[in-house]
Each structure stands twice: as C-alpha cells, then as structure tokens.
Amino acid sequence: MPAILLKASLPTLLNQDIKFQLLRDESEKETFINHYRKQSKETAKQTNRPHVCTLQFIYPDEYTETIVMKAE
C-alpha cells in the first residue's frame, strides 16, 4: 500500500501549528488519530477551553479524508 500524508492542524495559544507526517498504512493512521484525540482532550482539560484539531489524510490518488475533532 502506498504511503499516506498526514497534515495535522493544531491550535496553539498564539496561532495554528501545522505538522506533516508520512504514514505507512491504515493501522498507523489509526494510531495517529488516537494520539491526536488524546492530545486534544488533555489540552482542553489543561486550558479549560474547547480544543479543535483537524487531520487531513492525503492519499497518492489525490483522495483527501478530513477528520475534525473537538475536545471540551
């Protein structure tokens, strides 16, 4: 299976932090979804503010899957 490009948009106190990661397969994709879900919940808990994280998975055939997670 070809690699998947992950573009993660994570809000910080001052601006939007964008990270890119190359994923090998669907199982690694699920690992990153769980990681960012947990990270969003922890950040929301620490700041007492909702935390929205956007994950874009870009596949080699130009198909894009977007997941928006909101933790309160």
DSSP file (Angstrom, degrees, kcal/mol; ACC not computed):
  #  RESIDUE AA STRUCTURE BP1 BP2  ACC     N-H-->O    O-->H-N    N-H-->O    O-->H-N    TCO  KAPPA ALPHA  PHI   PSI    X-CA   Y-CA   Z-CA
    1    1 A M              0   0    0      0, 0.0     0, 0.0     0, 0.0     0, 0.0   0.000 360.0 360.0 360.0 137.4    0.0    0.0    0.0
    2    2 A P        -     0   0    0      0, 0.0     2,-0.0     0, 0.0     0, 0.0  -0.252 360.0 -89.4 -70.1 160.6    1.3    3.5   -0.9
    3    3 A A        -     0   0    0     56,-0.1     2,-0.4     1,-0.0    21,-0.2  -0.271  33.4-139.3 -70.0 156.1    2.1    6.0    1.8
    4    4 A I  E     -A   23   0A   0     19,-2.6    19,-3.7    55,-0.1     2,-0.5  -0.956  10.0-138.1-117.2 134.7   -0.4    8.5    3.2
    5    5 A L  E     -AB  22  58A   0     53,-2.6    53,-3.3    -2,-0.4     2,-0.5  -0.832  15.5-156.1 -94.7 127.0    0.5   12.1    4.0
    6    6 A L  E     -AB  21  57A   0     15,-3.5    15,-2.2    -2,-0.5     2,-0.6  -0.901   8.3-170.8-104.1 127.3   -1.0   13.4    7.2
    7    7 A K  E     -AB  20  56A   0     49,-2.8    49,-2.5    -2,-0.5     2,-0.5  -0.967  10.7-169.2-114.8 111.9   -1.5   17.2    7.6
    8    8 A A  E     -AB  19  55A   0     11,-3.0    11,-2.7    -2,-0.6     2,-0.6  -0.903   8.9-162.0-108.1 123.7   -2.4   18.0   11.2
    9    9 A S  E     +AB  18  54A   0     45,-3.0    45,-2.1    -2,-0.5     9,-0.2  -0.918  15.6 178.9-105.1 114.5   -3.6   21.5   12.2
   10   10 A L  E     -A   17   0A   0      7,-3.5     7,-3.5    -2,-0.6     2,-0.2  -0.962  23.9-130.3-121.1 123.4   -3.3   22.0   15.9
   11   11 A P  E     -A   16   0A   0      0, 0.0     5,-0.2     0, 0.0     2,-0.2  -0.474  25.5-174.1 -71.9 141.8   -4.3   25.3   17.6
   12   12 A T        -     0   0    0      3,-3.0     0, 0.0    -2,-0.2     0, 0.0  -0.621  44.5 -89.2-118.2-176.2   -1.8   26.8   20.0
   13   13 A L  S    S+     0   0    0     -2,-0.2     3,-0.1     1,-0.2    -1,-0.0   0.855 123.7  25.0 -65.6 -33.1   -2.2   29.8   22.2
   14   14 A L  S    S-     0   0    0      1,-0.2     2,-0.3     0, 0.0    -1,-0.2   0.781 128.6 -22.4-104.1 -31.5   -0.9   32.2   19.6
   15   15 A N  S    S-     0   0    0     -5,-0.1    -3,-3.0     0, 0.0     2,-0.5  -0.846  79.0 -60.6-160.0-168.0   -1.6   30.6   16.2
   16   16 A Q  E     -A   11   0A   0     -2,-0.3     2,-0.6    -5,-0.2    -3,-0.0  -0.823  39.8-151.0 -96.1 126.0   -2.2   27.4   14.3
   17   17 A D  E     -A   10   0A   0     -7,-3.5    -7,-3.5    -2,-0.5     2,-0.5  -0.866  12.0-162.9 -97.5 123.9    0.6   24.8   14.4
   18   18 A I  E     -A    9   0A   0     -2,-0.6     2,-0.4    -9,-0.2    -9,-0.2  -0.933   7.9-176.0-113.6 127.3    0.7   22.6   11.2
   19   19 A K  E     -A    8   0A   0    -11,-2.7   -11,-3.0    -2,-0.5     2,-0.4  -0.930  10.7-154.4-121.6 144.9    2.5   19.3   11.2
   20   20 A F  E     +A    7   0A   0     -2,-0.4     2,-0.3   -13,-0.2   -13,-0.2  -0.941  15.0 175.4-117.6 141.6    3.2   16.9    8.4
   21   21 A Q  E     -A    6   0A   0    -15,-2.2   -15,-3.5    -2,-0.4     2,-0.6  -0.994  26.0-135.3-146.0 136.4    3.8   13.2    8.8
   22   22 A L  E     -A    5   0A   0     -2,-0.3     2,-0.3   -17,-0.2   -17,-0.2  -0.842  25.0-160.1 -94.0 123.2    4.2   10.4    6.3
   23   23 A L  E     -A    4   0A   0    -19,-3.7   -19,-2.6    -2,-0.6     3,-0.1  -0.809  14.4-151.7-106.8 144.7    2.2    7.3    7.3
   24   24 A R        -     0   0    0     -2,-0.3     2,-0.3   -21,-0.2    -1,-0.1   0.852  68.7 -18.0 -82.4 -36.5    2.9    3.8    6.0
   25   25 A D  S  > S-     0   0    0    -21,-0.1     4,-1.6   -22,-0.1    -1,-0.1  -0.896  75.3 -77.9-159.3-177.5   -0.5    2.3    6.2
   26   26 A E  H  > S+     0   0    0     -2,-0.3     4,-2.2     1,-0.2     5,-0.2   0.822 121.0  56.6 -66.0 -33.4   -4.1    2.4    7.7
   27   27 A S  H  > S+     0   0    0      1,-0.2     4,-1.8     2,-0.2    -1,-0.2   0.895 107.4  48.4 -67.8 -37.5   -3.0    1.0   11.1
   28   28 A E  H  > S+     0   0    0      2,-0.2     4,-2.0     1,-0.2    -1,-0.2   0.855 108.4  56.1 -67.7 -33.9   -0.5    3.8   11.5
   29   29 A K  H  X S+     0   0    0     -4,-1.6     4,-2.2     2,-0.2    -2,-0.2   0.931 106.7  48.6 -60.7 -47.0   -3.3    6.2   10.5
   30   30 A E  H  X S+     0   0    0     -4,-2.2     4,-2.3     1,-0.2    -2,-0.2   0.870 108.1  55.5 -62.6 -37.3   -5.5    4.9   13.3
   31   31 A T  H  X S+     0   0    0     -4,-1.8     4,-2.2     1,-0.2    -1,-0.2   0.919 109.3  46.2 -60.7 -44.3   -2.6    5.2   15.8
   32   32 A F  H  X S+     0   0    0     -4,-2.0     4,-2.7     2,-0.2     5,-0.2   0.868 109.2  54.4 -69.4 -36.5   -2.2    8.9   14.9
   33   33 A I  H  X S+     0   0    0     -4,-2.2     4,-2.2     2,-0.2    -2,-0.2   0.944 111.8  45.0 -59.7 -47.4   -6.0    9.6   15.1
   34   34 A N  H  X S+     0   0    0     -4,-2.3     4,-2.3     2,-0.2    -2,-0.2   0.887 112.1  52.8 -63.9 -39.5   -5.9    8.1   18.7
   35   35 A H  H  X S+     0   0    0     -4,-2.2     4,-2.5     1,-0.2    -2,-0.2   0.944 112.8  42.6 -61.1 -49.9   -2.8   10.1   19.5
   36   36 A Y  H  X S+     0   0    0     -4,-2.7     4,-2.3     2,-0.2    -1,-0.2   0.831 111.7  55.2 -70.3 -31.4   -4.3   13.4   18.4
   37   37 A R  H  X S+     0   0    0     -4,-2.2     4,-2.0    -5,-0.2    -1,-0.2   0.937 111.9  43.9 -62.8 -46.1   -7.6   12.6   20.1
   38   38 A K  H  X S+     0   0    0     -4,-2.3     4,-2.2     1,-0.2    -2,-0.2   0.917 113.5  50.8 -64.7 -43.8   -5.9   12.0   23.4
   39   39 A Q  H  X S+     0   0    0     -4,-2.5     4,-2.3     1,-0.2    -1,-0.2   0.889 109.3  51.4 -62.1 -40.4   -3.7   15.1   23.0
   40   40 A S  H  X S+     0   0    0     -4,-2.3     4,-2.5     2,-0.2    -1,-0.2   0.910 109.6  49.5 -63.7 -43.1   -6.8   17.3   22.2
   41   41 A K  H  X S+     0   0    0     -4,-2.0     4,-2.1     1,-0.2    -2,-0.2   0.911 111.8  48.5 -63.1 -42.2   -8.6   16.1   25.3
   42   42 A E  H  X S+     0   0    0     -4,-2.2     4,-2.2     2,-0.2    -2,-0.2   0.908 112.5  48.1 -65.0 -42.1   -5.5   16.8   27.5
   43   43 A T  H  X S+     0   0    0     -4,-2.3     4,-2.2     2,-0.2     6,-0.3   0.909 111.4  49.7 -65.8 -42.5   -5.1   20.3   26.1
   44   44 A A  H  X>S+     0   0    0     -4,-2.5     4,-1.5     1,-0.2     5,-0.8   0.895 111.8  49.3 -62.4 -40.0   -8.8   21.1   26.5
   45   45 A K  H  <5S+     0   0    0     -4,-2.1    -2,-0.2    -5,-0.2    -1,-0.2   0.903 112.7  46.8 -66.4 -41.6   -8.6   19.9   30.1
   46   46 A Q  H  <5S+     0   0    0     -4,-2.2    -2,-0.2     1,-0.2    -1,-0.2   0.860 121.6  35.2 -69.4 -36.5   -5.4   22.0   30.9
   47   47 A T  H  <5S-     0   0    0     -4,-2.2    -1,-0.2     2,-0.2    -2,-0.2   0.569  96.5-132.5 -96.1 -10.1   -6.7   25.2   29.3
   48   48 A N  T  <5S+     0   0    0     -4,-1.5    -3,-0.2     1,-0.2    -4,-0.1   0.811  74.2 105.9  58.0  31.4  -10.4   24.9   30.2
   49   49 A R  S   <S-     0   0    0     -5,-0.8    -2,-0.2    -6,-0.3    -1,-0.2  -0.976  81.9 -93.5-136.4 149.5  -11.3   25.7   26.6
   50   50 A P        -     0   0    0      0, 0.0     2,-0.5     0, 0.0    22,-0.2  -0.315  38.0-151.4 -59.9 147.1  -12.5   23.6   23.7
   51   51 A H  E     - C   0  71A   0     20,-2.9    20,-2.8     2,-0.0     2,-0.5  -0.986   7.4-164.0-127.4 122.2   -9.7   22.3   21.5
   52   52 A V  E     - C   0  70A   0     -2,-0.5     2,-0.4    18,-0.2    18,-0.2  -0.919   6.1-175.0-111.5 129.5  -10.3   21.7   17.8
   53   53 A C  E     - C   0  69A   0     16,-2.8    16,-3.1    -2,-0.5     2,-0.5  -0.983   8.5-157.5-123.9 131.1   -7.8   19.5   15.9
   54   54 A T  E     -BC   9  68A   0    -45,-2.1   -45,-3.0    -2,-0.4     2,-0.5  -0.946   6.7-170.2-113.8 125.3   -8.1   19.0   12.1
   55   55 A L  E     -BC   8  67A   0     12,-3.3    12,-3.0    -2,-0.5     2,-0.5  -0.959   0.6-169.2-114.7 126.7   -6.4   15.9   10.5
   56   56 A Q  E     -BC   7  66A   0    -49,-2.5   -49,-2.8    -2,-0.5     2,-0.6  -0.971   5.5-161.1-115.5 124.5   -6.2   15.7    6.7
   57   57 A F  E     -BC   6  65A   0      8,-3.4     8,-2.5    -2,-0.5     2,-0.6  -0.925   8.4-164.1-105.0 117.3   -5.1   12.4    5.2
   58   58 A I  E     -BC   5  64A   0    -53,-3.3   -53,-2.6    -2,-0.6     6,-0.2  -0.904   6.0-157.5-108.9 117.4   -3.9   12.8    1.6
   59   59 A Y    >   -     0   0    0      4,-2.9     3,-2.0    -2,-0.6   -55,-0.1  -0.527  29.9-108.7 -92.6 158.6   -3.6    9.7   -0.4
   60   60 A P  T 3  S+     0   0    0      0, 0.0    -1,-0.1     0, 0.0   -56,-0.1   0.787 118.1  59.9 -57.6 -29.8   -1.5    9.2   -3.5
   61   61 A D  T 3  S-     0   0    0      2,-0.1     3,-0.1     1,-0.1    -2,-0.0   0.230 122.6-106.1 -85.7  17.3   -4.5    9.1   -5.8
   62   62 A E  S <  S+     0   0    0     -3,-2.0     2,-0.3     1,-0.3    -1,-0.1   0.535  73.9 144.1  71.5  10.0   -5.3   12.7   -4.5
   63   63 A Y        -     0   0    0     -5,-0.0    -4,-2.9     2,-0.0     2,-0.4  -0.646  34.4-158.3 -74.7 134.8   -8.2   11.5   -2.4
   64   64 A T  E     -C   58   0A   0     -2,-0.3     2,-0.5    -6,-0.2    -6,-0.2  -0.972  11.0-166.7-121.9 130.4   -8.4   13.5    0.8
   65   65 A E  E     -C   57   0A   0     -8,-2.5    -8,-3.4    -2,-0.4     2,-0.4  -0.966  10.2-162.6-113.7 127.3  -10.0   12.4    4.0
   66   66 A T  E     -C   56   0A   0     -2,-0.5     2,-0.4   -10,-0.2   -10,-0.2  -0.930   7.5-173.5-115.5 133.1  -10.6   15.1    6.7
   67   67 A I  E     -C   55   0A   0    -12,-3.0   -12,-3.3    -2,-0.4     2,-0.5  -0.993   4.6-165.5-124.4 125.9  -11.3   14.5   10.4
   68   68 A V  E     -C   54   0A   0     -2,-0.4     2,-0.4   -14,-0.2   -14,-0.2  -0.957   7.9-169.2-112.5 124.5  -12.2   17.3   12.7
   69   69 A M  E     -C   53   0A   0    -16,-3.1   -16,-2.8    -2,-0.5     2,-0.5  -0.944   5.2-168.2-116.5 132.7  -12.0   16.6   16.4
   70   70 A K  E     -C   52   0A   0     -2,-0.4     2,-0.4   -18,-0.2   -18,-0.2  -0.979   4.1-171.7-121.8 122.6  -13.3   18.8   19.1
   71   71 A A  E      C   51   0A   0    -20,-2.8   -20,-2.9    -2,-0.5    -2,-0.0  -0.927 360.0 360.0-113.1 136.7  -12.5   18.2   22.8
   72   72 A E              0   0    0     -2,-0.4    -1,-0.1   -22,-0.2   -31,-0.1   0.368 360.0 360.0-121.6 360.0  -14.1   20.1   25.6
